[in-house]
């Protein structure tokens, strides 16, 4: 069984083409989908899997392009207590992070604009469910743990970046998010001056695996540009590898090493696998060429 709750708020696209009450579906639909995805991710971070959030279109108003959306929450329970208010609390937690519910939150939009792409040096615990962000320039701010968790979410930041795209196409100059009880303020939105602050932050690659092995390869193509990246094959897989054996590279460049079709190299290779912001990445580096084996010129006949 489940209990439900609803909250309504508005997203207003103003300026640009929207002044003529025009906003193409090509701009509006992806922005609303991105915002819905952001809410799903933020809800997952804040409330876990027990609460499902659904964003529904209700109506539009005159002046600029105003979309009125309903934020619906279903909370699954073994025994439904209609007076517990769990679903309402889940929505209020989410609205507080957006910056629409007041409370002790700062609001993710206002927070990102305050950060201005500056790097966070460290995080300190504060009173209650609060933390203090200390930036590399010494500036600091106190926010809620929910806001910190949403701020750290790579997916949430990516969806917010996609939400701002009507500002980049000239369809709008400002996007405001508000409800009737909240003062309309750019603190709960984005404009062309602050759009760059919502670019997804760079995510450092995380090394997952590193191994060194000796193997034999054939050369598919070689290059002395872009860090000596060669295309090679181990007989089953073809991949790109960086050649970092300077002695071997110098021999090739000075014509002391020559290659023919089907030449084989016995090499020492280091393989590293990373987790990145876009998925798994694998790098191959040939650190030493141990032997250059030319193709056979004659049939190998065994004499007894």
DRENBA-876597 format. One record per residue (C-alpha): residue in three letters; z, y, x; residue number from 0. Coordinates in nm, 2 decimals. Layout:
REM DRENBA-876597
NODE finu      w      v      u timar
NODE  ALA      Z      Y      X   NUM
...
***
This chain:
REM DRENBA-876597
NODE finu      w      v      u timar
NODE  UNK   0.00   0.00   0.00     0
NODE  UNK  -0.04   0.36   0.11     1
NODE  UNK   0.07   0.71   0.03     2
NODE  UNK  -0.17   1.01   0.06     3
NODE  UNK  -0.16   1.38   0.13     4
NODE  UNK  -0.41   1.66   0.14     5
NODE  UNK  -0.43   2.00   0.31     6
NODE  UNK  -0.72   2.25   0.28     7
NODE  UNK  -0.84   2.50   0.53     8
NODE  UNK  -1.16   2.69   0.61     9
NODE  UNK  -1.41   2.72   0.90    10
NODE  UNK  -1.60   3.04   0.90    11
NODE  UNK  -1.92   3.10   1.11    12
NODE  UNK  -1.99   3.47   1.14    13
NODE  UNK  -2.23   3.69   1.33    14
NODE  UNK  -2.56   3.59   1.46    15
NODE  UNK  -2.80   3.42   1.21    16
NODE  UNK  -2.51   3.35   0.98    17
NODE  UNK  -2.49   3.72   0.89    18
NODE  UNK  -2.80   3.65   0.67    19
NODE  UNK  -2.61   3.36   0.52    20
NODE  UNK  -2.83   3.12   0.71    21
NODE  UNK  -2.71   2.85   0.94    22
NODE  UNK  -2.95   2.56   1.01    23
NODE  UNK  -2.84   2.21   0.94    24
NODE  UNK  -2.94   2.13   1.30    25
NODE  UNK  -2.65   2.36   1.41    26
NODE  UNK  -2.40   2.32   1.13    27
NODE  UNK  -2.40   1.94   1.09    28
NODE  UNK  -2.33   1.86   1.45    29
NODE  UNK  -2.06   2.12   1.47    30
NODE  UNK  -1.88   1.98   1.16    31
NODE  UNK  -1.92   1.63   1.29    32
NODE  UNK  -1.78   1.73   1.63    33
NODE  UNK  -1.48   1.89   1.46    34
NODE  UNK  -1.42   1.59   1.24    35
NODE  UNK  -1.44   1.37   1.56    36
NODE  UNK  -1.19   1.61   1.73    37
NODE  UNK  -0.95   1.57   1.44    38
NODE  UNK  -0.98   1.19   1.44    39
NODE  UNK  -0.90   1.19   1.81    40
NODE  UNK  -0.62   1.44   1.79    41
NODE  UNK  -0.47   1.24   1.50    42
NODE  UNK  -0.49   0.92   1.70    43
NODE  UNK  -0.31   1.09   1.99    44
NODE  UNK  -0.04   1.24   1.77    45
NODE  UNK   0.01   0.99   1.48    46
NODE  UNK  -0.13   0.67   1.62    47
NODE  UNK  -0.33   0.42   1.42    48
NODE  UNK  -0.10   0.41   1.12    49
NODE  UNK  -0.24   0.73   0.98    50
NODE  UNK  -0.60   0.77   0.88    51
NODE  UNK  -0.75   1.12   0.86    52
NODE  UNK  -1.06   1.20   0.66    53
NODE  UNK  -1.23   1.55   0.66    54
NODE  UNK  -1.41   1.63   0.33    55
NODE  UNK  -1.63   1.92   0.23    56
NODE  UNK  -1.50   2.10  -0.08    57
NODE  UNK  -1.69   2.43  -0.14    58
NODE  UNK  -1.85   2.73   0.03    59
NODE  UNK  -1.77   3.10  -0.03    60
NODE  UNK  -1.97   3.42  -0.01    61
NODE  UNK  -2.00   3.63   0.30    62
NODE  UNK  -2.08   3.48   0.63    63
NODE  UNK  -2.10   3.09   0.62    64
NODE  UNK  -1.76   2.96   0.51    65
NODE  UNK  -1.70   2.59   0.48    66
NODE  UNK  -1.39   2.48   0.29    67
NODE  UNK  -1.27   2.14   0.41    68
NODE  UNK  -1.00   1.91   0.29    69
NODE  UNK  -0.79   1.72   0.54    70
NODE  UNK  -0.69   1.40   0.38    71
NODE  UNK  -0.44   1.16   0.53    72
NODE  UNK  -0.36   0.80   0.42    73
NODE  UNK  -0.05   0.64   0.57    74
NODE  UNK  -0.01   0.26   0.54    75
NODE  UNK   0.34   0.14   0.47    76
NODE  UNK   0.50  -0.20   0.38    77
NODE  UNK   0.72  -0.03   0.12    78
NODE  UNK   0.60   0.30  -0.02    79
NODE  UNK   0.86   0.57  -0.04    80
NODE  UNK   0.70   0.85  -0.24    81
NODE  UNK   0.97   1.09  -0.13    82
NODE  UNK   0.94   1.01   0.25    83
NODE  UNK   0.67   1.27   0.31    84
NODE  UNK   0.53   1.07   0.60    85
NODE  UNK   0.17   1.15   0.52    86
NODE  UNK   0.25   1.52   0.47    87
NODE  UNK   0.44   1.53   0.80    88
NODE  UNK   0.14   1.37   0.98    89
NODE  UNK  -0.09   1.63   0.84    90
NODE  UNK   0.15   1.91   0.93    91
NODE  UNK   0.18   1.78   1.29    92
NODE  UNK  -0.20   1.79   1.31    93
NODE  UNK  -0.23   2.13   1.16    94
NODE  UNK   0.03   2.27   1.39    95
NODE  UNK  -0.17   2.15   1.69    96
NODE  UNK  -0.48   2.32   1.55    97
NODE  UNK  -0.27   2.63   1.50    98
NODE  UNK  -0.26   2.65   1.12    99
NODE  UNK   0.09   2.54   1.04   100
NODE  UNK   0.31   2.78   1.23   101
NODE  UNK   0.62   2.60   1.35   102
NODE  UNK   0.70   2.58   1.72   103
NODE  UNK   0.34   2.50   1.83   104
NODE  UNK   0.12   2.73   2.02   105
NODE  UNK  -0.22   2.60   1.89   106
NODE  UNK  -0.48   2.42   2.09   107
NODE  UNK  -0.75   2.69   2.04   108
NODE  UNK  -0.51   2.96   2.16   109
NODE  UNK  -0.38   2.74   2.44   110
NODE  UNK  -0.73   2.67   2.58   111
NODE  UNK  -0.82   3.04   2.57   112
NODE  UNK  -0.49   3.12   2.75   113
NODE  UNK  -0.57   2.86   3.02   114
NODE  UNK  -0.92   3.02   3.09   115
NODE  UNK  -1.03   2.70   3.28   116
NODE  UNK  -0.74   2.74   3.52   117
NODE  UNK  -0.60   2.42   3.67   118
NODE  UNK  -0.25   2.28   3.57   119
NODE  UNK  -0.05   2.22   3.89   120
NODE  UNK   0.25   2.04   3.72   121
NODE  UNK   0.43   1.98   3.39   122
NODE  UNK   0.80   2.01   3.34   123
NODE  UNK   1.02   1.88   3.06   124
NODE  UNK   1.18   2.15   2.84   125
NODE  UNK   1.42   2.15   2.55   126
NODE  UNK   1.34   1.92   2.26   127
NODE  UNK   0.99   1.80   2.23   128
NODE  UNK   0.86   2.08   2.45   129
NODE  UNK   0.70   2.09   2.80   130
NODE  UNK   0.62   2.37   3.04   131
NODE  UNK   0.28   2.39   3.20   132
NODE  UNK   0.28   2.55   3.54   133
NODE  UNK  -0.06   2.66   3.66   134
NODE  UNK  -0.20   2.68   4.02   135
NODE  UNK  -0.17   3.06   4.01   136
NODE  UNK   0.20   3.04   3.91   137
NODE  UNK   0.15   3.13   3.55   138
NODE  UNK   0.34   2.91   3.30   139
NODE  UNK   0.37   2.84   2.93   140
NODE  UNK   0.58   2.63   2.70   141
NODE  UNK   0.40   2.40   2.45   142
NODE  UNK   0.48   2.09   2.24   143
NODE  UNK   0.43   1.74   2.37   144
NODE  UNK   0.16   1.69   2.09   145
NODE  UNK  -0.04   1.98   2.23   146
NODE  UNK  -0.01   1.85   2.58   147
NODE  UNK  -0.13   1.51   2.47   148
NODE  UNK  -0.43   1.65   2.28   149
NODE  UNK  -0.51   1.88   2.58   150
NODE  UNK  -0.52   1.58   2.81   151
NODE  UNK  -0.75   1.38   2.58   152
NODE  UNK  -1.10   1.37   2.74   153
NODE  UNK  -1.25   1.28   2.40   154
NODE  UNK  -1.08   1.56   2.22   155
NODE  UNK  -1.19   1.82   2.47   156
NODE  UNK  -1.55   1.68   2.46   157
NODE  UNK  -1.56   1.71   2.08   158
NODE  UNK  -1.43   2.07   2.09   159
NODE  UNK  -1.70   2.16   2.33   160
NODE  UNK  -1.96   2.02   2.09   161
NODE  UNK  -1.80   2.21   1.80   162
NODE  UNK  -1.88   2.55   1.97   163
NODE  UNK  -2.25   2.49   2.01   164
NODE  UNK  -2.36   2.73   1.72   165
NODE  UNK  -2.23   3.01   1.95   166
NODE  UNK  -2.47   2.90   2.22   167
NODE  UNK  -2.77   2.88   2.00   168
NODE  UNK  -2.72   3.23   1.85   169
NODE  UNK  -2.65   3.09   1.50   170
NODE  UNK  -2.30   3.25   1.51   171
NODE  UNK  -2.10   3.49   1.72   172
NODE  UNK  -1.76   3.37   1.61   173
NODE  UNK  -1.60   3.06   1.45   174
NODE  UNK  -1.27   3.11   1.28   175
NODE  UNK  -1.04   2.84   1.14   176
NODE  UNK  -0.78   2.94   0.89   177
NODE  UNK  -0.61   2.87   0.56   178
NODE  UNK  -0.50   3.11   0.29   179
NODE  UNK  -0.14   3.12   0.42   180
NODE  UNK  -0.25   3.19   0.78   181
NODE  UNK  -0.36   3.52   0.90   182
NODE  UNK  -0.73   3.52   1.00   183
NODE  UNK  -0.72   3.55   1.38   184
NODE  UNK  -0.95   3.45   1.67   185
NODE  UNK  -0.64   3.28   1.81   186
NODE  UNK  -0.75   2.99   1.58   187
NODE  UNK  -1.11   2.99   1.67   188
NODE  UNK  -1.38   3.06   1.93   189
NODE  UNK  -1.62   3.35   2.00   190
NODE  UNK  -1.90   3.40   2.24   191
NODE  UNK  -1.66   3.56   2.50   192
NODE  UNK  -1.43   3.26   2.50   193
NODE  UNK  -1.68   2.98   2.45   194
NODE  UNK  -1.69   2.89   2.82   195
NODE  UNK  -1.32   2.81   2.81   196
NODE  UNK  -1.40   2.51   2.59   197
NODE  UNK  -1.63   2.34   2.84   198
NODE  UNK  -1.51   1.99   2.91   199
NODE  UNK  -1.29   1.99   3.22   200
NODE  UNK  -1.41   1.80   3.53   201
NODE  UNK  -1.25   1.45   3.54   202
NODE  UNK  -1.18   1.31   3.88   203
NODE  UNK  -1.32   0.97   3.94   204
NODE  UNK  -1.06   0.70   3.95   205
NODE  UNK  -1.12   0.42   4.21   206
NODE  UNK  -1.08   0.08   4.04   207
NODE  UNK  -1.22  -0.16   4.30   208
NODE  UNK  -1.31  -0.16   4.66   209
NODE  UNK  -1.44  -0.46   4.85   210
NODE  UNK  -1.62  -0.52   5.18   211
NODE  UNK  -1.86  -0.81   5.23   212
NODE  UNK  -2.13  -0.94   5.45   213
NODE  UNK  -2.46  -1.03   5.28   214
NODE  UNK  -2.84  -1.04   5.34   215
NODE  UNK  -3.08  -0.81   5.16   216
NODE  UNK  -3.44  -0.71   5.15   217
NODE  UNK  -3.56  -0.35   5.14   218
NODE  UNK  -3.75  -0.24   4.83   219
NODE  UNK  -3.79   0.12   4.94   220
NODE  UNK  -3.63   0.34   5.21   221
NODE  UNK  -3.57   0.71   5.23   222
NODE  UNK  -3.42   0.95   5.49   223
NODE  UNK  -3.34   1.21   5.22   224
NODE  UNK  -3.03   1.25   4.99   225
NODE  UNK  -2.79   1.08   5.23   226
NODE  UNK  -3.02   0.79   5.33   227
NODE  UNK  -3.02   0.61   5.00   228
NODE  UNK  -3.23   0.30   5.01   229
NODE  UNK  -3.33   0.06   4.73   230
NODE  UNK  -3.25  -0.29   4.83   231
NODE  UNK  -3.22  -0.64   4.67   232
NODE  UNK  -2.99  -0.93   4.73   233
NODE  UNK  -3.23  -1.17   4.57   234
NODE  UNK  -3.08  -1.14   4.22   235
NODE  UNK  -3.00  -0.77   4.18   236
NODE  UNK  -3.18  -0.46   4.29   237
NODE  UNK  -2.96  -0.15   4.36   238
NODE  UNK  -2.93   0.17   4.56   239
NODE  UNK  -2.72   0.17   4.87   240
NODE  UNK  -2.63   0.45   5.12   241
NODE  UNK  -2.70   0.36   5.48   242
NODE  UNK  -2.42   0.50   5.70   243
NODE  UNK  -2.49   0.30   6.02   244
NODE  UNK  -2.60   0.59   6.24   245
NODE  UNK  -2.72   0.37   6.52   246
NODE  UNK  -2.95   0.18   6.29   247
NODE  UNK  -3.08   0.50   6.14   248
NODE  UNK  -3.15   0.65   6.48   249
NODE  UNK  -3.34   0.34   6.59   250
NODE  UNK  -3.56   0.36   6.28   251
NODE  UNK  -3.63   0.73   6.33   252
NODE  UNK  -3.71   0.67   6.70   253
NODE  UNK  -3.94   0.38   6.60   254
NODE  UNK  -3.73   0.12   6.78   255
NODE  UNK  -3.70  -0.05   6.44   256
NODE  UNK  -4.01  -0.12   6.23   257
NODE  UNK  -4.03  -0.29   5.89   258
NODE  UNK  -4.27  -0.53   5.73   259
NODE  UNK  -4.29  -0.67   5.39   260
NODE  UNK  -4.02  -0.93   5.32   261
NODE  UNK  -3.80  -0.82   5.62   262
NODE  UNK  -3.44  -0.92   5.58   263
NODE  UNK  -3.13  -0.74   5.69   264
NODE  UNK  -2.79  -0.90   5.75   265
NODE  UNK  -2.54  -0.62   5.67   266
NODE  UNK  -2.18  -0.53   5.61   267
NODE  UNK  -2.15  -0.35   5.28   268
NODE  UNK  -1.87  -0.17   5.10   269
NODE  UNK  -1.88  -0.16   4.72   270
NODE  UNK  -1.66   0.08   4.52   271
NODE  UNK  -1.63   0.10   4.15   272
NODE  UNK  -1.49   0.41   3.97   273
NODE  UNK  -1.38   0.50   3.62   274
NODE  UNK  -1.54   0.84   3.54   275
NODE  UNK  -1.55   1.07   3.25   276
NODE  UNK  -1.88   0.91   3.14   277
NODE  UNK  -1.80   0.55   3.21   278
NODE  UNK  -1.81   0.30   3.50   279
NODE  UNK  -1.98   0.40   3.83   280
NODE  UNK  -2.06   0.17   4.12   281
NODE  UNK  -2.14   0.29   4.47   282
NODE  UNK  -2.28   0.07   4.75   283
NODE  UNK  -2.26   0.17   5.12   284
NODE  UNK  -2.41  -0.03   5.41   285
NODE  UNK  -2.17   0.05   5.70   286
NODE  UNK  -2.34  -0.17   5.96   287
NODE  UNK  -2.67  -0.35   6.00   288
NODE  UNK  -2.58  -0.66   6.20   289
NODE  UNK  -2.92  -0.82   6.22   290
NODE  UNK  -3.28  -0.74   6.14   291
NODE  UNK  -3.47  -1.06   6.05   292
NODE  UNK  -3.85  -1.04   6.04   293
NODE  UNK  -4.04  -1.26   5.80   294
NODE  UNK  -4.16  -1.60   5.93   295
NODE  UNK  -4.51  -1.60   6.10   296
NODE  UNK  -4.54  -1.98   6.10   297
NODE  UNK  -4.44  -2.27   5.88   298
NODE  UNK  -4.11  -2.41   5.99   299
NODE  UNK  -4.20  -2.78   6.07   300
NODE  UNK  -3.92  -3.01   6.19   301
NODE  UNK  -4.02  -3.24   6.48   302
NODE  UNK  -3.85  -3.57   6.52   303
***
